[in-house]
């Protein structure tokens, strides 16, 4: 049985199903894209936005994080994002650990933008995307992009509509990239990368995220000739010899070129291969640690599918082996199992880079110089930031919704005022409070053996306080000491009167 991909039924599907309604105007602004295309509330979406179970999401394939743990992770990530440069320089291992545990869904888009360096790139090129977006673009690329729009996750509610919001933004991002890098143009594998980014961030942010992936994480993958992906295929093949010698010997025996099975894996960063819960976890680690995560995922899948003699009994030739690799068993792609296996693969960025130099020498010997000179690959978010140090203003967050922030500042201000008020009241209790009803200064003090003379009932001046009536009740705002003073003066007046 063929392995259903994310948003499509199988790798060899003859036609991609599109749902449309002739009597519904696609340009209508009423309802979501899924409603425009005839999908109503009867067609339920999963928590990732895929309609009718088209995506490989089941309860068993994803790990449910308790809400309390999720809230704690959100607080930690908010703190990191607010002090990003300090965390990346001084505590990068903690950032890596938290990325391995999974970025909270509510902050995943923002975290991806910071990890990839897209945030800094965006701030240093203010207005660049708007400039590219306003240009018409090269017609030869526009036609190809238009044909590919409906193929990107057609069962996701964001991209299900022809001419819907998701497809329009996807077109804008891909067209802008062809103008930003005209020497590269457009490659079909860029579309699912951009689509995944658009599911988590606005079009401008997705554009800069795509730029960083194409230039820093996977340089040369989408250039003419695809030489970089062929080179990485040889690197994967060489690393497999260390991780699973049995799988390596089988592929070598049947002369199965790595480009036959790993092209879509690597060029799409497994977004069209794995269940969506696993895709998100892989991307969390990939954008933090770099391309070594992509290599590790490929090694895990090859080892699980071809790493035992029982598996190889069903693979007597090249065709059977390729069919097996096209239909990865779901248990090997489950979120918990896959992440655990990825972290245990003993392949580091240094191993990848060392093997890269070896394969590059072999390539030059057999094929000559590379026709496309790609920039050096950056292994992880920290190296990307160090290569292009950000300014402080580049990392500042610019939220578009300020209501909660205003409410929070008001609460903090109110709490501070109440705290100051309590301190003031507390200090007053320790101070000597003057008698609010002093006797006239001209009158001599009464002798100790005789009652004091009655108070002078003249009209009080502006600076004096009115005498207390016998029936006076203490005000709620008065301190206990003031209330006791009033009580004492009232008793004295009763005695005098």
C-alpha positions in Angstrom: 0.0 0.0 0.0 1.3 3.4 -0.9 2.1 5.8 1.8 -0.3 8.7 1.9 1.5 12.0 2.0 0.6 15.2 3.8 -2.1 16.8 1.7 -2.1 14.2 -1.1 -3.0 10.5 -1.4 0.3 9.0 -2.6 3.5 9.8 -4.3 2.3 8.4 -7.6 -1.2 9.9 -7.6 -2.4 10.3 -11.2 -4.6 13.3 -10.5 -4.9 15.6 -7.6 -8.4 16.0 -6.3 -9.7 19.5 -6.3 -13.1 20.5 -5.0 -14.9 23.5 -6.4 -18.4 24.8 -6.7 -19.4 26.4 -9.9 -22.1 28.5 -8.2 -19.8 29.9 -5.6 -17.8 33.0 -6.3 -14.1 32.2 -5.5 -13.5 35.9 -4.9 -16.1 36.1 -2.1 -14.8 37.3 1.2 -17.4 35.5 3.1 -16.3 32.4 5.0 -13.0 30.6 5.0 -11.3 29.0 2.0 -12.7 25.6 3.0 -16.2 27.0 3.0 -15.8 28.6 -0.4 -14.9 25.3 -1.8 -17.9 23.5 -0.4 -16.3 22.2 2.8 -18.7 23.1 5.6 -18.7 22.3 9.3 -19.7 18.7 8.4 -16.1 18.2 7.1 -14.1 18.4 10.3 -10.5 19.4 10.3 -7.9 18.1 12.6 -6.0 20.4 15.0 -3.5 21.1 12.3 -6.1 22.3 9.7 -6.2 19.3 7.5 -9.7 18.4 6.2 -11.4 15.1 6.5 -8.5 13.1 7.8 -6.5 13.7 4.6 -3.3 14.1 6.6 -1.6 11.3 8.5 -2.7 12.5 11.9 -4.0 10.0 14.4 -4.1 10.1 18.2 -1.3 7.5 18.3 1.1 9.5 16.1 1.3 12.7 18.1 2.2 13.4 21.7 -0.3 15.4 23.7 1.4 17.8 26.0 -0.5 18.6 29.2 -1.8 22.2 29.3 0.1 23.0 32.5 3.4 21.9 30.8 2.5 23.8 27.7 1.9 27.1 29.6 5.3 26.7 31.3 7.0 26.2 28.0 5.3 29.3 26.6 6.6 31.4 29.5 10.1 30.1 28.9 10.0 30.8 25.2 8.6 34.2 25.7 11.5 35.0 28.0 14.0 33.7 25.4 12.4 35.7 22.6 12.6 38.9 24.7 16.3 38.4 25.3 17.2 36.4 22.2 20.8 37.6 21.7 21.8 36.7 25.3 20.2 33.3 25.2 21.8 32.4 21.8 25.3 33.5 22.9 25.4 32.4 26.5 22.8 29.6 26.8 22.5 28.1 23.4 22.4 24.5 24.7 19.2 25.4 26.6 17.7 26.8 23.5 18.6 23.5 21.7 17.1 21.4 24.5 13.8 23.4 24.4 13.7 23.1 20.6 14.1 19.3 21.0 11.2 19.2 23.4 9.0 21.0 20.9 8.2 24.7 20.5 4.7 25.6 21.8 2.3 25.9 18.9 1.3 29.5 19.9 4.9 30.7 19.5 6.2 28.3 16.8 6.0 30.9 14.0 7.8 33.6 15.9 10.4 31.1 17.2 11.1 29.8 13.7 11.6 33.3 12.4 14.1 34.1 15.2 15.9 30.8 14.9 16.3 31.0 11.1 17.6 34.6 11.3 14.6 35.7 9.2 13.7 38.3 11.8 17.1 40.0 11.5 17.0 39.8 7.7 13.6 41.3 7.6 14.6 44.3 9.9 17.7 44.9 7.9 15.8 45.0 4.6 12.7 47.1 5.6 10.3 47.5 2.6 12.2 45.0 0.4 9.3 42.5 0.3 6.8 45.2 -0.5 9.0 46.3 -3.3 9.3 42.8 -4.7 5.6 42.1 -4.2 4.7 45.2 -6.3 6.8 44.1 -9.3 5.2 42.0 -12.0 7.8 39.2 -12.1 9.2 37.1 -14.8 6.4 35.4 -16.9 8.3 32.2 -17.3 8.4 31.7 -13.6 4.9 33.0 -12.9 3.3 30.3 -15.2 5.1 27.5 -13.4 4.2 28.9 -10.0 0.6 29.2 -10.9 0.5 25.5 -11.9 2.0 24.4 -8.7 -0.2 26.4 -6.2 -3.0 23.9 -6.0 -0.6 21.0 -5.5 0.7 22.2 -2.1 -1.3 20.6 0.7 -4.6 20.7 -1.2 -6.5 19.2 1.8 -5.4 21.9 4.2 -8.0 24.5 4.9 -5.6 27.3 4.1 -4.7 26.0 0.6 -7.9 24.1 -0.4 -9.3 27.0 -2.4 -8.2 27.9 -5.8 -7.5 31.7 -5.6 -8.0 31.6 -1.9 -6.0 33.5 0.7 -3.4 30.8 1.2 -2.7 30.3 -2.5 -2.5 34.1 -3.1 0.1 34.5 -0.3 2.0 31.4 -1.6 2.1 33.0 -5.0 3.4 36.3 -3.6 6.2 34.6 -1.6 7.4 32.4 -4.5 7.2 35.3 -7.0 9.1 37.6 -4.7 11.9 35.0 -4.3 12.4 34.7 -8.1 12.9 38.5 -8.1 15.1 38.4 -5.1 17.3 35.6 -6.6 16.8 35.8 -10.4 19.9 33.6 -10.9 18.1 30.7 -9.1 14.6 31.4 -10.2 11.9 29.0 -9.0 12.2 25.3 -8.0 9.1 23.2 -7.4 10.4 22.0 -4.0 10.4 25.5 -2.7 6.6 25.6 -2.7 6.0 23.1 0.1 8.7 24.9 2.2 7.0 28.2 1.7 3.6 26.7 2.4 4.7 25.3 5.8 6.0 28.7 6.7 2.8 30.4 5.7 0.8 28.1 8.0 2.7 29.7 10.9 3.4 33.3 9.9 2.4 36.2 7.6 3.6 36.4 4.0 6.5 38.8 4.6 7.9 36.7 7.5 7.4 33.5 5.4 9.4 35.1 2.5 12.4 35.9 4.8 12.2 32.4 6.3 12.3 30.9 2.8 15.3 33.1 2.0 17.2 31.9 5.1 16.4 28.2 4.4 17.5 28.5 0.8 20.7 30.5 1.5 21.8 29.3 4.9 20.4 25.9 5.7 20.1 24.3 2.2 22.2 26.4 -0.1 22.3 25.3 -3.7 19.4 22.8 -3.3 17.1 24.8 -5.5 19.6 26.0 -8.1 19.8 24.8 -11.7 21.4 21.3 -12.0 20.5 20.4 -8.4 24.2 19.6 -7.8 24.0 20.3 -4.0 21.3 17.8 -3.5 23.2 15.1 -5.4 26.3 15.9 -3.3 24.2 15.5 -0.1 22.9 12.2 -1.4 26.4 10.9 -1.5 27.0 12.3 2.0 23.9 10.5 3.3 25.1 7.3 1.6 28.5 7.5 3.2 27.1 8.2 6.7 24.7 5.2 6.4 27.7 3.0 6.3 28.5 4.0 9.8 24.9 4.0 11.2 23.6 0.8 9.5 26.1 -1.3 7.5 23.4 -3.8 6.6 21.3 -1.2 4.9 24.3 0.3 3.2 25.4 -3.0 1.7 21.9 -3.7 0.5 21.7 -0.4 -1.4 25.2 -0.9 -2.7 24.4 -4.4 -3.9 21.3 -3.3 -5.9 23.1 -0.1 -7.1 20.3 2.2 -5.8 21.4 5.8 -6.2 20.6 8.0 -3.2 19.0 10.6 -5.5 16.2 8.1 -6.2 14.8 8.0 -2.7 16.2 11.1 -0.8 15.5 14.0 -3.1 12.0 14.8 -1.9 13.0 14.0 1.7 15.7 16.6 1.7 14.5 19.2 -0.7 11.1 19.5 1.1 12.6 18.9 4.6 10.3 15.9 5.0 7.2 18.1 4.9 5.6 15.7 2.3 6.7 12.5 4.0 6.1 12.5 7.7 2.9 12.9 9.8 2.3 16.5 10.5 3.1 16.2 14.2 6.5 14.8 13.3 7.0 17.4 10.6 6.7 20.2 13.1 9.1 18.5 15.6 11.6 17.9 12.9 11.4 21.5 11.8 11.8 22.8 15.4 15.1 20.9 15.6 16.2 21.6 12.0 15.9 25.4 12.3 17.8 25.2 15.6 20.6 22.7 14.7 20.8 22.9 11.0 20.9 20.3 8.2 22.3 17.5 10.4 18.8 16.9 11.6 17.7 16.3 8.0 20.5 13.8 7.6 19.6 12.1 10.9 15.9 11.7 9.9 17.0 10.1 6.6 19.3 7.7 8.4 16.7 6.7 10.9 14.2 5.9 8.2 16.7 3.9 6.1 17.9 2.0 9.2 14.3 1.2 10.3 13.2 0.0 6.8 16.4 -1.8 5.7 18.4 -2.4 8.8 17.3 -5.9 9.6 17.5 -9.2 7.7 13.8 -9.8 8.1 13.1 -6.5 6.2 15.5 -7.4 3.5 13.9 -10.7 2.8 11.1 -8.8 1.1 13.5 -6.7 -0.9 15.0 -9.0 -3.5 15.6 -6.2 -6.1 15.7 -2.5 -6.8 12.0 -2.2 -7.5 10.9 -3.9 -4.2 13.4 -1.7 -2.3 12.1 1.5 -3.8 8.5 0.5 -3.0 9.5 -0.2 0.6 11.1 3.2 0.9 8.0 4.9 -0.6 5.8 3.3 2.0 7.5 3.9 5.3 5.7 2.1 8.1 3.7 4.5 10.3 5.2 3.3 13.5 8.7 4.5 12.4 7.3 8.0 11.7 5.4 8.5 15.0 6.4 11.7 16.8 7.7 10.1 20.0 9.6 7.3 18.3 11.1 9.4 15.6 12.3 12.2 17.8 13.9 9.8 20.2 15.7 8.0 17.4 16.9 11.3 15.8 18.5 12.4 19.1 20.3 9.0 19.4 21.9 9.0 15.9 25.7 9.7 16.5 26.1 12.2 13.6 27.3 15.7 14.3 27.6 18.8 12.2 31.4 18.2 12.1 30.8 14.7 10.7 28.5 16.2 7.9 31.1 18.8 7.1 34.0 16.4 7.0 32.1 14.1 4.7 31.1 17.1 2.6 34.7 17.9 1.9 35.4 14.3 1.0 32.5 14.0 -1.4 33.3 17.4 -2.9 36.8 16.3 -3.8 35.4 13.1 -5.4 32.8 15.2 -7.3 35.5 17.5 -8.7 37.5 14.5 -9.7 34.6 12.8 -11.5 32.6 15.8 -12.8 34.8 18.8 -12.5 33.9 22.1 -10.8 30.4 22.7 -9.6 28.5 24.8 -12.1 26.7 26.8 -9.4 28.7 28.3 -6.5 26.4 28.2 -3.5 27.2 30.1 -0.3 28.6 28.1 2.7 26.2 26.1 4.7 25.4 27.3 8.2 24.9 24.5 10.8 22.3 25.9 13.1 20.8 29.1 14.4 23.8 30.2 16.5 26.2 30.2 13.6 23.8 32.1 11.5 23.5 34.8 14.1 27.2 35.0 14.6 27.8 35.3 10.9 25.5 38.2 10.7 25.4 39.9 14.2 22.1 41.6 14.8 21.6 45.1 16.1 19.5 45.4 19.2 16.6 47.0 17.3 16.6 44.0 14.9 15.5 41.7 17.6 12.8 43.9 19.1 9.3 42.5 18.8 6.6 44.5 17.1 3.2 43.1 18.1 0.2 44.1 16.0 -2.3 43.6 18.9 -1.6 45.8 21.8 -4.8 45.4 23.9 -3.4 42.8 26.2 -0.1 44.6 26.6 -2.0 47.8 27.5 -4.1 46.0 30.0 -1.0 44.4 31.5 0.7 47.7 31.9 -2.3 49.2 33.5 -2.5 46.3 35.9 1.2 46.6 36.7 0.8 50.4 37.3 -2.2 49.8 39.5 -0.4 47.2 41.5 2.6 49.5 41.9 0.3 52.3 43.1 -1.4 50.0 45.7 2.0 48.8 46.8 3.2 52.5 47.3 0.0 53.3 49.1 0.5 50.4 51.5 4.1 51.5 52.2 2.8 55.1 52.8 0.2 53.9 55.3 2.7 51.7 57.0 5.1 54.6 57.4 2.4 56.8 58.8 1.7 54.3 61.6 5.2 54.8 62.8 5.2 58.6 62.6 3.8 61.0 65.2 0.4 62.1 64.0 -0.6 65.6 65.2 -3.8 66.0 67.0 -6.4 67.2 64.4 -8.3 69.1 67.1 -5.7 71.2 68.9 -6.7 73.5 71.7 -6.2 77.3 71.2 -2.6 78.3 71.7 -3.6 81.3 73.9 -5.3 79.2 76.5 -3.0 78.1 79.4 -2.8 74.4 80.1 -5.3 73.2 82.7 -4.1 72.2 86.1 -3.7 68.6 86.8 -6.3 68.7 89.7 -9.0 70.6 87.8 -11.0 69.8 84.7 -9.9 71.4 81.5 -11.9 74.4 80.3 -14.4 73.9 77.5 -13.1 74.3 74.0 -13.5 77.6 72.2 -16.4 77.3 69.8 -15.1 79.9 67.3 -15.2 79.4 63.6 -12.2 77.5 62.6 -9.7 78.9 60.2 -8.9 77.4 56.8 -5.9 75.6 58.3 -7.8 74.2 61.2 -10.1 71.2 61.2 -13.7 71.3 62.3 -14.4 70.0 65.8 -15.7 66.5 66.0 -19.4 66.0 66.7 -20.3 63.6 69.5 -22.1 61.4 67.0 -19.1 61.4 64.6 -18.4 58.0 63.0 -14.8 57.3 61.8 -14.2 57.5 58.0 -13.2 54.3 56.3 -10.1 56.0 54.9 -8.8 57.0 58.4 -6.1 55.0 60.0 -6.8 53.1 63.3 -4.7 55.6 65.1 -6.7 58.5 63.8 -9.9 56.7 64.7 -8.8 56.2 68.2 -7.8 59.9 68.4 -11.3 60.9 67.3 -12.8 58.7 70.0 -10.6 60.2 72.7 -11.5 63.8 71.7 -15.2 62.9 71.6 -15.0 61.6 75.2 -13.2 64.8 76.3 -15.9 67.0 74.8 -18.7 65.0 76.5 -16.9 65.6 79.8 -16.4 69.3 79.1 -19.9 69.9 77.8 
